[in-house]
Amino acid sequence: MPVRRRSEPVTLKFVEERVETPRAYLLVMETGEEVWMPKSQIQVDWDRGTVTLPRWLAEEKQLLGGSEPPEESPPPKHRLQ
């Protein structure tokens, strides 16, 4: 089994953006859970509905429970303007 570094990036699927502040997004994950994500630590692909973040942050927010998102994911339902 490969050794995973806590700084290694992970990509997770979200379905909706609920709130945006100057420093964070409140995203609704595939599980239905709402999670605040600091903008300084993440990269969001709005077209694919994915967020890439360091493994340590995903672990801290208890988001690692399964697999990576599928190759072809539908876009998120809602993007705040």
C-alpha positions as CSV (number, residue, x, y, z in Angstrom):
1,M,0.0,0.0,0.0
2,P,1.5,3.4,-1.0
3,V,2.3,5.9,1.7
4,R,0.0,8.9,1.6
5,R,1.3,12.3,2.5
6,R,-0.9,14.7,4.3
7,S,-0.2,17.5,1.8
8,E,-1.1,15.2,-1.1
9,P,-4.1,16.7,-3.0
10,V,-7.4,14.9,-3.1
11,T,-10.3,15.7,-5.4
12,L,-13.9,15.3,-4.1
13,K,-17.3,15.8,-5.7
14,F,-19.8,18.5,-4.5
15,V,-23.3,19.2,-5.7
16,E,-24.0,22.8,-4.7
17,E,-22.4,26.0,-3.5
18,R,-24.6,27.4,-0.7
19,V,-22.6,30.5,0.5
20,E,-19.5,32.4,-0.6
21,T,-17.7,34.7,1.7
22,P,-14.4,36.6,1.0
23,R,-12.5,33.7,2.5
24,A,-14.6,30.5,2.1
25,Y,-17.2,28.6,0.3
26,L,-20.0,26.6,1.9
27,L,-20.3,23.5,-0.3
28,V,-22.8,20.7,-0.2
29,M,-20.9,17.5,-0.8
30,E,-22.3,14.3,-2.5
31,T,-23.2,12.9,0.9
32,G,-25.5,16.0,1.5
33,E,-23.1,17.3,4.2
34,E,-22.5,21.0,4.2
35,V,-18.8,21.9,4.6
36,W,-17.0,25.2,4.8
37,M,-13.9,25.2,2.6
38,P,-11.2,27.9,2.9
39,K,-10.5,29.5,-0.5
40,S,-6.8,29.7,0.3
41,Q,-6.5,25.9,0.5
42,I,-8.7,24.7,-2.3
43,Q,-9.2,24.7,-6.1
44,V,-12.7,24.5,-7.4
45,D,-13.7,23.1,-10.9
46,W,-17.1,24.6,-11.3
47,D,-17.8,22.8,-14.6
48,R,-17.1,19.3,-13.1
49,G,-18.4,20.0,-9.6
50,T,-15.1,19.0,-7.9
51,V,-13.0,20.6,-5.2
52,T,-9.3,19.7,-4.8
53,L,-7.8,20.2,-1.4
54,P,-4.9,18.9,0.7
55,R,-5.4,15.4,2.2
56,W,-4.9,16.9,5.8
57,L,-7.9,19.2,5.2
58,A,-10.1,16.5,3.9
59,E,-9.2,14.3,6.9
60,E,-9.8,17.2,9.3
61,K,-13.3,17.7,7.8
62,Q,-13.9,13.9,7.7
63,L,-14.5,13.9,4.0
64,L,-12.5,10.8,3.0
65,G,-14.8,7.9,3.1
66,G,-14.7,6.4,-0.4
67,S,-13.5,7.0,-3.9
68,E,-12.5,9.7,-6.3
69,P,-15.3,11.3,-8.4
70,P,-16.2,9.6,-11.7
71,E,-14.4,10.8,-14.8
72,E,-17.6,12.3,-16.3
73,S,-19.5,14.1,-13.5
74,P,-22.5,16.4,-14.1
75,P,-21.9,20.0,-13.1
76,P,-23.1,21.3,-9.7
77,K,-26.8,22.3,-9.5
78,H,-26.2,25.8,-8.4
79,R,-23.4,28.4,-8.6
80,L,-23.9,31.7,-6.7
81,Q,-23.3,34.8,-8.8
